[in-house]
């Protein structure tokens, strides 16, 4: 029996936003920790650490996120370690985010003027203190804009988790579309909800980028 597309269906889709937001936060938080490690390894003086970080980035930037989600969910089951869609989606998106944030932040660290590194060495700061007190605070300012921009992309990327049965915003829309046979109305609502989630962050990223450019030109 075909259901009508009414208030209950709208509420069901809208409430699915909380899972999209939660998955995005988990992926971003885990990816931030991993991304910082990857970025520091990429600028390390140890060539083996640089190679490991580069290999990690090449793998996760060079393969589709959809495939990574499949491997995390179905691959673990084949190996005898079945996991639920929540865990699989979180793991895949954390690794995906770590690869991209690591490369973004590596560029931001290398954008800090060489003179700052040299000045820190002159006053006797070791590598850890040099990165902690001199380089990373300056790199953080540079990274705010592109990092916020990546978060927008990550929110939209969570829609791919629907392929492994994770019920976030896109999956909720698919369920209601199949039940009501009104895909245009359903997908339009889903698109509007994604816009409501992403547009403020896109605007924030643009504003932060503008403020940084103003600060550097003074």
PyMOL CGO cylinders between C-alpha atoms (Angstrom):
from pymol import cmd
from pymol.cgo import CYLINDER

trace = [
    CYLINDER, 0.00, 0.00, 0.00, 1.32, 3.41, -1.00, 0.3, 1, 1, 1, 1, 1, 1,
    CYLINDER, 1.32, 3.41, -1.00, 1.57, 5.89, 1.86, 0.3, 1, 1, 1, 1, 1, 1,
    CYLINDER, 1.57, 5.89, 1.86, 0.80, 9.58, 1.56, 0.3, 1, 1, 1, 1, 1, 1,
    CYLINDER, 0.80, 9.58, 1.56, 3.71, 11.98, 1.89, 0.3, 1, 1, 1, 1, 1, 1,
    CYLINDER, 3.71, 11.98, 1.89, 2.57, 13.91, 4.94, 0.3, 1, 1, 1, 1, 1, 1,
    CYLINDER, 2.57, 13.91, 4.94, 3.75, 15.48, 8.19, 0.3, 1, 1, 1, 1, 1, 1,
    CYLINDER, 3.75, 15.48, 8.19, 4.83, 12.17, 9.74, 0.3, 1, 1, 1, 1, 1, 1,
    CYLINDER, 4.83, 12.17, 9.74, 7.10, 11.43, 6.79, 0.3, 1, 1, 1, 1, 1, 1,
    CYLINDER, 7.10, 11.43, 6.79, 8.58, 14.95, 6.94, 0.3, 1, 1, 1, 1, 1, 1,
    CYLINDER, 8.58, 14.95, 6.94, 9.25, 14.53, 10.67, 0.3, 1, 1, 1, 1, 1, 1,
    CYLINDER, 9.25, 14.53, 10.67, 10.88, 11.12, 10.11, 0.3, 1, 1, 1, 1, 1, 1,
    CYLINDER, 10.88, 11.12, 10.11, 13.27, 12.53, 7.49, 0.3, 1, 1, 1, 1, 1, 1,
    CYLINDER, 13.27, 12.53, 7.49, 14.00, 15.65, 9.55, 0.3, 1, 1, 1, 1, 1, 1,
    CYLINDER, 14.00, 15.65, 9.55, 14.81, 13.66, 12.68, 0.3, 1, 1, 1, 1, 1, 1,
    CYLINDER, 14.81, 13.66, 12.68, 17.38, 11.68, 10.69, 0.3, 1, 1, 1, 1, 1, 1,
    CYLINDER, 17.38, 11.68, 10.69, 19.51, 14.84, 10.65, 0.3, 1, 1, 1, 1, 1, 1,
    CYLINDER, 19.51, 14.84, 10.65, 20.70, 13.97, 14.15, 0.3, 1, 1, 1, 1, 1, 1,
    CYLINDER, 20.70, 13.97, 14.15, 22.41, 10.83, 12.85, 0.3, 1, 1, 1, 1, 1, 1,
    CYLINDER, 22.41, 10.83, 12.85, 24.03, 12.76, 10.00, 0.3, 1, 1, 1, 1, 1, 1,
    CYLINDER, 24.03, 12.76, 10.00, 25.32, 15.35, 12.47, 0.3, 1, 1, 1, 1, 1, 1,
    CYLINDER, 25.32, 15.35, 12.47, 26.53, 12.74, 14.96, 0.3, 1, 1, 1, 1, 1, 1,
    CYLINDER, 26.53, 12.74, 14.96, 28.32, 10.69, 12.31, 0.3, 1, 1, 1, 1, 1, 1,
    CYLINDER, 28.32, 10.69, 12.31, 29.92, 13.87, 10.92, 0.3, 1, 1, 1, 1, 1, 1,
    CYLINDER, 29.92, 13.87, 10.92, 31.15, 14.87, 14.39, 0.3, 1, 1, 1, 1, 1, 1,
    CYLINDER, 31.15, 14.87, 14.39, 32.58, 11.41, 15.07, 0.3, 1, 1, 1, 1, 1, 1,
    CYLINDER, 32.58, 11.41, 15.07, 34.32, 11.34, 11.70, 0.3, 1, 1, 1, 1, 1, 1,
    CYLINDER, 34.32, 11.34, 11.70, 35.66, 14.87, 12.10, 0.3, 1, 1, 1, 1, 1, 1,
    CYLINDER, 35.66, 14.87, 12.10, 36.89, 14.38, 15.66, 0.3, 1, 1, 1, 1, 1, 1,
    CYLINDER, 36.89, 14.38, 15.66, 38.59, 11.07, 14.88, 0.3, 1, 1, 1, 1, 1, 1,
    CYLINDER, 38.59, 11.07, 14.88, 39.88, 12.41, 11.58, 0.3, 1, 1, 1, 1, 1, 1,
    CYLINDER, 39.88, 12.41, 11.58, 41.32, 15.47, 13.33, 0.3, 1, 1, 1, 1, 1, 1,
    CYLINDER, 41.32, 15.47, 13.33, 43.38, 13.31, 15.69, 0.3, 1, 1, 1, 1, 1, 1,
    CYLINDER, 43.38, 13.31, 15.69, 44.55, 11.08, 12.85, 0.3, 1, 1, 1, 1, 1, 1,
    CYLINDER, 44.55, 11.08, 12.85, 45.04, 14.03, 10.52, 0.3, 1, 1, 1, 1, 1, 1,
    CYLINDER, 45.04, 14.03, 10.52, 47.33, 15.80, 12.98, 0.3, 1, 1, 1, 1, 1, 1,
    CYLINDER, 47.33, 15.80, 12.98, 49.45, 12.67, 13.30, 0.3, 1, 1, 1, 1, 1, 1,
    CYLINDER, 49.45, 12.67, 13.30, 49.60, 12.30, 9.52, 0.3, 1, 1, 1, 1, 1, 1,
    CYLINDER, 49.60, 12.30, 9.52, 50.51, 15.97, 9.04, 0.3, 1, 1, 1, 1, 1, 1,
    CYLINDER, 50.51, 15.97, 9.04, 53.31, 15.79, 11.61, 0.3, 1, 1, 1, 1, 1, 1,
    CYLINDER, 53.31, 15.79, 11.61, 54.63, 12.60, 10.01, 0.3, 1, 1, 1, 1, 1, 1,
    CYLINDER, 54.63, 12.60, 10.01, 54.55, 14.28, 6.59, 0.3, 1, 1, 1, 1, 1, 1,
    CYLINDER, 54.55, 14.28, 6.59, 56.80, 17.11, 7.80, 0.3, 1, 1, 1, 1, 1, 1,
    CYLINDER, 56.80, 17.11, 7.80, 58.96, 14.87, 9.97, 0.3, 1, 1, 1, 1, 1, 1,
    CYLINDER, 58.96, 14.87, 9.97, 62.71, 14.68, 9.42, 0.3, 1, 1, 1, 1, 1, 1,
    CYLINDER, 62.71, 14.68, 9.42, 62.41, 10.89, 9.52, 0.3, 1, 1, 1, 1, 1, 1,
    CYLINDER, 62.41, 10.89, 9.52, 61.98, 9.66, 5.95, 0.3, 1, 1, 1, 1, 1, 1,
    CYLINDER, 61.98, 9.66, 5.95, 60.22, 6.42, 7.00, 0.3, 1, 1, 1, 1, 1, 1,
    CYLINDER, 60.22, 6.42, 7.00, 57.52, 8.38, 8.81, 0.3, 1, 1, 1, 1, 1, 1,
    CYLINDER, 57.52, 8.38, 8.81, 57.09, 10.53, 5.74, 0.3, 1, 1, 1, 1, 1, 1,
    CYLINDER, 57.09, 10.53, 5.74, 56.75, 7.45, 3.53, 0.3, 1, 1, 1, 1, 1, 1,
    CYLINDER, 56.75, 7.45, 3.53, 54.18, 5.84, 5.84, 0.3, 1, 1, 1, 1, 1, 1,
    CYLINDER, 54.18, 5.84, 5.84, 52.12, 9.03, 5.95, 0.3, 1, 1, 1, 1, 1, 1,
    CYLINDER, 52.12, 9.03, 5.95, 52.34, 9.44, 2.18, 0.3, 1, 1, 1, 1, 1, 1,
    CYLINDER, 52.34, 9.44, 2.18, 51.27, 5.82, 1.61, 0.3, 1, 1, 1, 1, 1, 1,
    CYLINDER, 51.27, 5.82, 1.61, 48.27, 6.32, 3.91, 0.3, 1, 1, 1, 1, 1, 1,
    CYLINDER, 48.27, 6.32, 3.91, 47.24, 9.48, 2.08, 0.3, 1, 1, 1, 1, 1, 1,
    CYLINDER, 47.24, 9.48, 2.08, 47.67, 7.88, -1.35, 0.3, 1, 1, 1, 1, 1, 1,
    CYLINDER, 47.67, 7.88, -1.35, 45.48, 4.93, -0.38, 0.3, 1, 1, 1, 1, 1, 1,
    CYLINDER, 45.48, 4.93, -0.38, 42.61, 6.88, 1.16, 0.3, 1, 1, 1, 1, 1, 1,
    CYLINDER, 42.61, 6.88, 1.16, 42.67, 9.81, -1.27, 0.3, 1, 1, 1, 1, 1, 1,
    CYLINDER, 42.67, 9.81, -1.27, 43.19, 7.54, -4.26, 0.3, 1, 1, 1, 1, 1, 1,
    CYLINDER, 43.19, 7.54, -4.26, 40.26, 5.19, -3.64, 0.3, 1, 1, 1, 1, 1, 1,
    CYLINDER, 40.26, 5.19, -3.64, 36.52, 6.02, -3.59, 0.3, 1, 1, 1, 1, 1, 1,
    CYLINDER, 36.52, 6.02, -3.59, 34.93, 6.53, -0.18, 0.3, 1, 1, 1, 1, 1, 1,
    CYLINDER, 34.93, 6.53, -0.18, 32.14, 4.21, -1.30, 0.3, 1, 1, 1, 1, 1, 1,
    CYLINDER, 32.14, 4.21, -1.30, 34.66, 1.39, -1.71, 0.3, 1, 1, 1, 1, 1, 1,
    CYLINDER, 34.66, 1.39, -1.71, 36.16, 2.16, 1.70, 0.3, 1, 1, 1, 1, 1, 1,
    CYLINDER, 36.16, 2.16, 1.70, 32.71, 1.88, 3.29, 0.3, 1, 1, 1, 1, 1, 1,
    CYLINDER, 32.71, 1.88, 3.29, 32.13, -1.46, 1.54, 0.3, 1, 1, 1, 1, 1, 1,
    CYLINDER, 32.13, -1.46, 1.54, 35.47, -2.82, 2.74, 0.3, 1, 1, 1, 1, 1, 1,
    CYLINDER, 35.47, -2.82, 2.74, 34.90, -1.62, 6.30, 0.3, 1, 1, 1, 1, 1, 1,
    CYLINDER, 34.90, -1.62, 6.30, 31.46, -3.23, 6.49, 0.3, 1, 1, 1, 1, 1, 1,
    CYLINDER, 31.46, -3.23, 6.49, 31.51, -6.31, 4.25, 0.3, 1, 1, 1, 1, 1, 1,
    CYLINDER, 31.51, -6.31, 4.25, 35.27, -6.88, 4.33, 0.3, 1, 1, 1, 1, 1, 1,
    CYLINDER, 35.27, -6.88, 4.33, 35.36, -7.22, 8.11, 0.3, 1, 1, 1, 1, 1, 1,
    CYLINDER, 35.36, -7.22, 8.11, 32.43, -9.66, 7.95, 0.3, 1, 1, 1, 1, 1, 1,
    CYLINDER, 32.43, -9.66, 7.95, 34.29, -11.79, 5.40, 0.3, 1, 1, 1, 1, 1, 1,
    CYLINDER, 34.29, -11.79, 5.40, 37.30, -11.84, 7.71, 0.3, 1, 1, 1, 1, 1, 1,
    CYLINDER, 37.30, -11.84, 7.71, 35.10, -13.09, 10.54, 0.3, 1, 1, 1, 1, 1, 1,
    CYLINDER, 35.10, -13.09, 10.54, 34.70, -9.80, 12.37, 0.3, 1, 1, 1, 1, 1, 1,
    CYLINDER, 34.70, -9.80, 12.37, 31.18, -8.56, 11.54, 0.3, 1, 1, 1, 1, 1, 1,
    CYLINDER, 31.18, -8.56, 11.54, 30.51, -5.00, 12.66, 0.3, 1, 1, 1, 1, 1, 1,
    CYLINDER, 30.51, -5.00, 12.66, 27.38, -2.87, 12.65, 0.3, 1, 1, 1, 1, 1, 1,
    CYLINDER, 27.38, -2.87, 12.65, 26.81, -0.07, 10.12, 0.3, 1, 1, 1, 1, 1, 1,
    CYLINDER, 26.81, -0.07, 10.12, 27.47, 2.60, 12.78, 0.3, 1, 1, 1, 1, 1, 1,
    CYLINDER, 27.47, 2.60, 12.78, 30.98, 1.28, 13.48, 0.3, 1, 1, 1, 1, 1, 1,
    CYLINDER, 30.98, 1.28, 13.48, 31.80, 0.62, 9.83, 0.3, 1, 1, 1, 1, 1, 1,
    CYLINDER, 31.80, 0.62, 9.83, 30.68, 4.09, 8.72, 0.3, 1, 1, 1, 1, 1, 1,
    CYLINDER, 30.68, 4.09, 8.72, 32.57, 5.73, 11.58, 0.3, 1, 1, 1, 1, 1, 1,
    CYLINDER, 32.57, 5.73, 11.58, 35.82, 3.87, 10.88, 0.3, 1, 1, 1, 1, 1, 1,
    CYLINDER, 35.82, 3.87, 10.88, 35.71, 4.48, 7.13, 0.3, 1, 1, 1, 1, 1, 1,
    CYLINDER, 35.71, 4.48, 7.13, 34.90, 8.17, 7.48, 0.3, 1, 1, 1, 1, 1, 1,
    CYLINDER, 34.90, 8.17, 7.48, 37.52, 8.71, 10.20, 0.3, 1, 1, 1, 1, 1, 1,
    CYLINDER, 37.52, 8.71, 10.20, 40.24, 7.24, 7.97, 0.3, 1, 1, 1, 1, 1, 1,
    CYLINDER, 40.24, 7.24, 7.97, 38.93, 9.24, 5.01, 0.3, 1, 1, 1, 1, 1, 1,
    CYLINDER, 38.93, 9.24, 5.01, 38.95, 12.46, 7.05, 0.3, 1, 1, 1, 1, 1, 1,
    CYLINDER, 38.95, 12.46, 7.05, 42.41, 11.74, 8.50, 0.3, 1, 1, 1, 1, 1, 1,
    CYLINDER, 42.41, 11.74, 8.50, 43.91, 11.44, 5.01, 0.3, 1, 1, 1, 1, 1, 1,
    CYLINDER, 43.91, 11.44, 5.01, 42.43, 14.70, 3.76, 0.3, 1, 1, 1, 1, 1, 1,
    CYLINDER, 42.43, 14.70, 3.76, 42.92, 16.71, 6.94, 0.3, 1, 1, 1, 1, 1, 1,
    CYLINDER, 42.92, 16.71, 6.94, 46.48, 15.43, 7.20, 0.3, 1, 1, 1, 1, 1, 1,
    CYLINDER, 46.48, 15.43, 7.20, 47.30, 16.79, 3.76, 0.3, 1, 1, 1, 1, 1, 1,
    CYLINDER, 47.30, 16.79, 3.76, 45.44, 20.07, 4.37, 0.3, 1, 1, 1, 1, 1, 1,
    CYLINDER, 45.44, 20.07, 4.37, 47.28, 20.63, 7.64, 0.3, 1, 1, 1, 1, 1, 1,
    CYLINDER, 47.28, 20.63, 7.64, 50.62, 19.58, 6.15, 0.3, 1, 1, 1, 1, 1, 1,
    CYLINDER, 50.62, 19.58, 6.15, 50.23, 22.39, 3.64, 0.3, 1, 1, 1, 1, 1, 1,
    CYLINDER, 50.23, 22.39, 3.64, 49.32, 24.82, 6.42, 0.3, 1, 1, 1, 1, 1, 1,
    CYLINDER, 49.32, 24.82, 6.42, 52.38, 23.83, 8.48, 0.3, 1, 1, 1, 1, 1, 1,
    CYLINDER, 52.38, 23.83, 8.48, 54.63, 24.30, 5.45, 0.3, 1, 1, 1, 1, 1, 1,
    CYLINDER, 54.63, 24.30, 5.45, 52.97, 27.68, 4.79, 0.3, 1, 1, 1, 1, 1, 1,
    CYLINDER, 52.97, 27.68, 4.79, 54.44, 29.02, 8.04, 0.3, 1, 1, 1, 1, 1, 1,
    CYLINDER, 54.44, 29.02, 8.04, 57.45, 31.17, 7.01, 0.3, 1, 1, 1, 1, 1, 1,
    CYLINDER, 57.45, 31.17, 7.01, 60.80, 29.39, 7.20, 0.3, 1, 1, 1, 1, 1, 1,
    CYLINDER, 60.80, 29.39, 7.20, 62.12, 32.24, 9.34, 0.3, 1, 1, 1, 1, 1, 1,
    CYLINDER, 62.12, 32.24, 9.34, 59.81, 31.19, 12.14, 0.3, 1, 1, 1, 1, 1, 1,
    CYLINDER, 59.81, 31.19, 12.14, 61.36, 27.71, 12.19, 0.3, 1, 1, 1, 1, 1, 1,
    CYLINDER, 61.36, 27.71, 12.19, 64.85, 29.14, 12.15, 0.3, 1, 1, 1, 1, 1, 1,
    CYLINDER, 64.85, 29.14, 12.15, 64.11, 31.64, 14.92, 0.3, 1, 1, 1, 1, 1, 1,
    CYLINDER, 64.11, 31.64, 14.92, 62.76, 28.84, 17.09, 0.3, 1, 1, 1, 1, 1, 1,
    CYLINDER, 62.76, 28.84, 17.09, 65.94, 26.82, 16.53, 0.3, 1, 1, 1, 1, 1, 1,
    CYLINDER, 65.94, 26.82, 16.53, 68.11, 29.84, 17.39, 0.3, 1, 1, 1, 1, 1, 1,
    CYLINDER, 68.11, 29.84, 17.39, 66.47, 30.24, 20.81, 0.3, 1, 1, 1, 1, 1, 1,
    CYLINDER, 66.47, 30.24, 20.81, 67.14, 26.55, 21.49, 0.3, 1, 1, 1, 1, 1, 1,
    CYLINDER, 67.14, 26.55, 21.49, 63.68, 25.02, 21.06, 0.3, 1, 1, 1, 1, 1, 1,
    CYLINDER, 63.68, 25.02, 21.06, 63.64, 21.34, 20.19, 0.3, 1, 1, 1, 1, 1, 1,
    CYLINDER, 63.64, 21.34, 20.19, 61.38, 19.85, 17.53, 0.3, 1, 1, 1, 1, 1, 1,
    CYLINDER, 61.38, 19.85, 17.53, 58.43, 19.18, 19.86, 0.3, 1, 1, 1, 1, 1, 1,
    CYLINDER, 58.43, 19.18, 19.86, 58.49, 22.60, 21.54, 0.3, 1, 1, 1, 1, 1, 1,
    CYLINDER, 58.49, 22.60, 21.54, 59.13, 24.29, 18.19, 0.3, 1, 1, 1, 1, 1, 1,
    CYLINDER, 59.13, 24.29, 18.19, 56.03, 22.71, 16.69, 0.3, 1, 1, 1, 1, 1, 1,
    CYLINDER, 56.03, 22.71, 16.69, 53.91, 23.20, 19.80, 0.3, 1, 1, 1, 1, 1, 1,
    CYLINDER, 53.91, 23.20, 19.80, 54.74, 26.81, 20.64, 0.3, 1, 1, 1, 1, 1, 1,
    CYLINDER, 54.74, 26.81, 20.64, 55.75, 28.37, 17.32, 0.3, 1, 1, 1, 1, 1, 1,
    CYLINDER, 55.75, 28.37, 17.32, 54.67, 26.50, 14.19, 0.3, 1, 1, 1, 1, 1, 1,
    CYLINDER, 54.67, 26.50, 14.19, 51.32, 24.89, 15.01, 0.3, 1, 1, 1, 1, 1, 1,
    CYLINDER, 51.32, 24.89, 15.01, 49.66, 28.02, 16.47, 0.3, 1, 1, 1, 1, 1, 1,
    CYLINDER, 49.66, 28.02, 16.47, 50.45, 29.90, 13.25, 0.3, 1, 1, 1, 1, 1, 1,
    CYLINDER, 50.45, 29.90, 13.25, 49.43, 26.95, 11.08, 0.3, 1, 1, 1, 1, 1, 1,
    CYLINDER, 49.43, 26.95, 11.08, 46.15, 26.76, 12.98, 0.3, 1, 1, 1, 1, 1, 1,
    CYLINDER, 46.15, 26.76, 12.98, 45.15, 30.24, 11.81, 0.3, 1, 1, 1, 1, 1, 1,
    CYLINDER, 45.15, 30.24, 11.81, 45.87, 29.29, 8.21, 0.3, 1, 1, 1, 1, 1, 1,
    CYLINDER, 45.87, 29.29, 8.21, 44.00, 25.99, 8.56, 0.3, 1, 1, 1, 1, 1, 1,
    CYLINDER, 44.00, 25.99, 8.56, 40.71, 27.31, 9.97, 0.3, 1, 1, 1, 1, 1, 1,
    CYLINDER, 40.71, 27.31, 9.97, 39.19, 28.23, 6.59, 0.3, 1, 1, 1, 1, 1, 1,
    CYLINDER, 39.19, 28.23, 6.59, 40.05, 25.08, 4.60, 0.3, 1, 1, 1, 1, 1, 1,
    CYLINDER, 40.05, 25.08, 4.60, 39.28, 22.85, 7.58, 0.3, 1, 1, 1, 1, 1, 1,
    CYLINDER, 39.28, 22.85, 7.58, 35.79, 24.31, 7.91, 0.3, 1, 1, 1, 1, 1, 1,
    CYLINDER, 35.79, 24.31, 7.91, 35.36, 23.86, 4.16, 0.3, 1, 1, 1, 1, 1, 1,
    CYLINDER, 35.36, 23.86, 4.16, 36.34, 20.21, 4.46, 0.3, 1, 1, 1, 1, 1, 1,
    CYLINDER, 36.34, 20.21, 4.46, 33.80, 19.71, 7.25, 0.3, 1, 1, 1, 1, 1, 1,
    CYLINDER, 33.80, 19.71, 7.25, 31.09, 20.75, 4.77, 0.3, 1, 1, 1, 1, 1, 1,
    CYLINDER, 31.09, 20.75, 4.77, 32.32, 18.10, 2.33, 0.3, 1, 1, 1, 1, 1, 1,
    CYLINDER, 32.32, 18.10, 2.33, 32.41, 15.54, 5.14, 0.3, 1, 1, 1, 1, 1, 1,
    CYLINDER, 32.41, 15.54, 5.14, 28.79, 16.20, 6.07, 0.3, 1, 1, 1, 1, 1, 1,
    CYLINDER, 28.79, 16.20, 6.07, 27.74, 15.56, 2.48, 0.3, 1, 1, 1, 1, 1, 1,
    CYLINDER, 27.74, 15.56, 2.48, 29.99, 12.48, 2.32, 0.3, 1, 1, 1, 1, 1, 1,
    CYLINDER, 29.99, 12.48, 2.32, 28.01, 10.86, 5.16, 0.3, 1, 1, 1, 1, 1, 1,
    CYLINDER, 28.01, 10.86, 5.16, 25.22, 10.32, 2.62, 0.3, 1, 1, 1, 1, 1, 1,
    CYLINDER, 25.22, 10.32, 2.62, 27.27, 7.45, 1.16, 0.3, 1, 1, 1, 1, 1, 1,
    CYLINDER, 27.27, 7.45, 1.16, 26.88, 5.56, 4.45, 0.3, 1, 1, 1, 1, 1, 1,
    CYLINDER, 26.88, 5.56, 4.45, 23.33, 4.77, 3.34, 0.3, 1, 1, 1, 1, 1, 1,
    CYLINDER, 23.33, 4.77, 3.34, 24.79, 2.14, 0.99, 0.3, 1, 1, 1, 1, 1, 1,
    CYLINDER, 24.79, 2.14, 0.99, 25.69, -0.08, 3.98, 0.3, 1, 1, 1, 1, 1, 1,
    CYLINDER, 25.69, -0.08, 3.98, 22.32, 0.41, 5.67, 0.3, 1, 1, 1, 1, 1, 1,
    CYLINDER, 22.32, 0.41, 5.67, 23.20, 3.28, 7.98, 0.3, 1, 1, 1, 1, 1, 1,
    CYLINDER, 23.20, 3.28, 7.98, 20.00, 5.32, 8.41, 0.3, 1, 1, 1, 1, 1, 1,
    CYLINDER, 20.00, 5.32, 8.41, 21.07, 8.94, 8.15, 0.3, 1, 1, 1, 1, 1, 1,
    CYLINDER, 21.07, 8.94, 8.15, 19.39, 11.72, 6.18, 0.3, 1, 1, 1, 1, 1, 1,
    CYLINDER, 19.39, 11.72, 6.18, 19.81, 10.22, 2.71, 0.3, 1, 1, 1, 1, 1, 1,
    CYLINDER, 19.81, 10.22, 2.71, 18.78, 6.72, 3.82, 0.3, 1, 1, 1, 1, 1, 1,
    CYLINDER, 18.78, 6.72, 3.82, 15.71, 8.10, 5.59, 0.3, 1, 1, 1, 1, 1, 1,
    CYLINDER, 15.71, 8.10, 5.59, 14.77, 9.86, 2.36, 0.3, 1, 1, 1, 1, 1, 1,
    CYLINDER, 14.77, 9.86, 2.36, 15.18, 6.62, 0.40, 0.3, 1, 1, 1, 1, 1, 1,
    CYLINDER, 15.18, 6.62, 0.40, 12.92, 4.77, 2.83, 0.3, 1, 1, 1, 1, 1, 1,
    CYLINDER, 12.92, 4.77, 2.83, 10.16, 7.37, 2.60, 0.3, 1, 1, 1, 1, 1, 1,
    CYLINDER, 10.16, 7.37, 2.60, 10.56, 7.65, -1.19, 0.3, 1, 1, 1, 1, 1, 1,
    CYLINDER, 10.56, 7.65, -1.19, 10.08, 3.89, -1.58, 0.3, 1, 1, 1, 1, 1, 1,
    CYLINDER, 10.08, 3.89, -1.58, 7.02, 3.98, 0.68, 0.3, 1, 1, 1, 1, 1, 1,
    CYLINDER, 7.02, 3.98, 0.68, 5.30, 7.00, -0.88, 0.3, 1, 1, 1, 1, 1, 1,
    CYLINDER, 5.30, 7.00, -0.88, 6.50, 6.85, -4.51, 0.3, 1, 1, 1, 1, 1, 1,
    CYLINDER, 6.50, 6.85, -4.51, 7.07, 10.60, -4.43, 0.3, 1, 1, 1, 1, 1, 1,
    CYLINDER, 7.07, 10.60, -4.43, 10.82, 10.84, -5.04, 0.3, 1, 1, 1, 1, 1, 1,
    CYLINDER, 10.82, 10.84, -5.04, 10.79, 14.46, -6.20, 0.3, 1, 1, 1, 1, 1, 1,
    CYLINDER, 10.79, 14.46, -6.20, 9.16, 15.76, -3.02, 0.3, 1, 1, 1, 1, 1, 1,
    CYLINDER, 9.16, 15.76, -3.02, 11.33, 13.56, -0.81, 0.3, 1, 1, 1, 1, 1, 1,
    CYLINDER, 11.33, 13.56, -0.81, 14.65, 14.34, -2.49, 0.3, 1, 1, 1, 1, 1, 1,
    CYLINDER, 14.65, 14.34, -2.49, 13.79, 18.04, -2.56, 0.3, 1, 1, 1, 1, 1, 1,
    CYLINDER, 13.79, 18.04, -2.56, 13.23, 17.97, 1.21, 0.3, 1, 1, 1, 1, 1, 1,
    CYLINDER, 13.23, 17.97, 1.21, 16.50, 16.07, 1.76, 0.3, 1, 1, 1, 1, 1, 1,
    CYLINDER, 16.50, 16.07, 1.76, 18.37, 18.58, -0.41, 0.3, 1, 1, 1, 1, 1, 1,
    CYLINDER, 18.37, 18.58, -0.41, 16.91, 21.51, 1.57, 0.3, 1, 1, 1, 1, 1, 1,
    CYLINDER, 16.91, 21.51, 1.57, 17.94, 19.89, 4.86, 0.3, 1, 1, 1, 1, 1, 1,
    CYLINDER, 17.94, 19.89, 4.86, 21.50, 19.34, 3.60, 0.3, 1, 1, 1, 1, 1, 1,
    CYLINDER, 21.50, 19.34, 3.60, 21.58, 22.98, 2.50, 0.3, 1, 1, 1, 1, 1, 1,
    CYLINDER, 21.58, 22.98, 2.50, 20.44, 24.09, 5.97, 0.3, 1, 1, 1, 1, 1, 1,
    CYLINDER, 20.44, 24.09, 5.97, 23.28, 22.04, 7.49, 0.3, 1, 1, 1, 1, 1, 1,
    CYLINDER, 23.28, 22.04, 7.49, 26.02, 23.04, 5.07, 0.3, 1, 1, 1, 1, 1, 1,
    CYLINDER, 26.02, 23.04, 5.07, 25.36, 26.64, 4.04, 0.3, 1, 1, 1, 1, 1, 1,
    CYLINDER, 25.36, 26.64, 4.04, 26.16, 28.22, 7.43, 0.3, 1, 1, 1, 1, 1, 1,
    CYLINDER, 26.16, 28.22, 7.43, 29.46, 26.30, 7.55, 0.3, 1, 1, 1, 1, 1, 1,
    CYLINDER, 29.46, 26.30, 7.55, 30.30, 27.34, 3.97, 0.3, 1, 1, 1, 1, 1, 1,
    CYLINDER, 30.30, 27.34, 3.97, 29.59, 30.95, 4.91, 0.3, 1, 1, 1, 1, 1, 1,
    CYLINDER, 29.59, 30.95, 4.91, 31.73, 30.59, 8.03, 0.3, 1, 1, 1, 1, 1, 1,
    CYLINDER, 31.73, 30.59, 8.03, 34.62, 29.16, 6.01, 0.3, 1, 1, 1, 1, 1, 1,
    CYLINDER, 34.62, 29.16, 6.01, 34.43, 32.07, 3.55, 0.3, 1, 1, 1, 1, 1, 1,
    CYLINDER, 34.43, 32.07, 3.55, 34.35, 34.64, 6.37, 0.3, 1, 1, 1, 1, 1, 1,
    CYLINDER, 34.35, 34.64, 6.37, 37.30, 33.05, 8.16, 0.3, 1, 1, 1, 1, 1, 1,
    CYLINDER, 37.30, 33.05, 8.16, 39.26, 32.95, 4.90, 0.3, 1, 1, 1, 1, 1, 1,
    CYLINDER, 39.26, 32.95, 4.90, 38.50, 36.64, 4.33, 0.3, 1, 1, 1, 1, 1, 1,
    CYLINDER, 38.50, 36.64, 4.33, 39.56, 37.58, 7.87, 0.3, 1, 1, 1, 1, 1, 1,
    CYLINDER, 39.56, 37.58, 7.87, 42.81, 35.67, 7.51, 0.3, 1, 1, 1, 1, 1, 1,
    CYLINDER, 42.81, 35.67, 7.51, 43.60, 37.37, 4.21, 0.3, 1, 1, 1, 1, 1, 1,
    CYLINDER, 43.60, 37.37, 4.21, 42.94, 40.77, 5.79, 0.3, 1, 1, 1, 1, 1, 1,
    CYLINDER, 42.94, 40.77, 5.79, 45.17, 39.95, 8.76, 0.3, 1, 1, 1, 1, 1, 1,
    CYLINDER, 45.17, 39.95, 8.76, 48.07, 38.86, 6.56, 0.3, 1, 1, 1, 1, 1, 1,
    CYLINDER, 48.07, 38.86, 6.56, 47.91, 41.98, 4.38, 0.3, 1, 1, 1, 1, 1, 1,
    CYLINDER, 47.91, 41.98, 4.38, 48.09, 44.43, 7.30, 0.3, 1, 1, 1, 1, 1, 1,
]
cmd.load_cgo(trace, "trace")
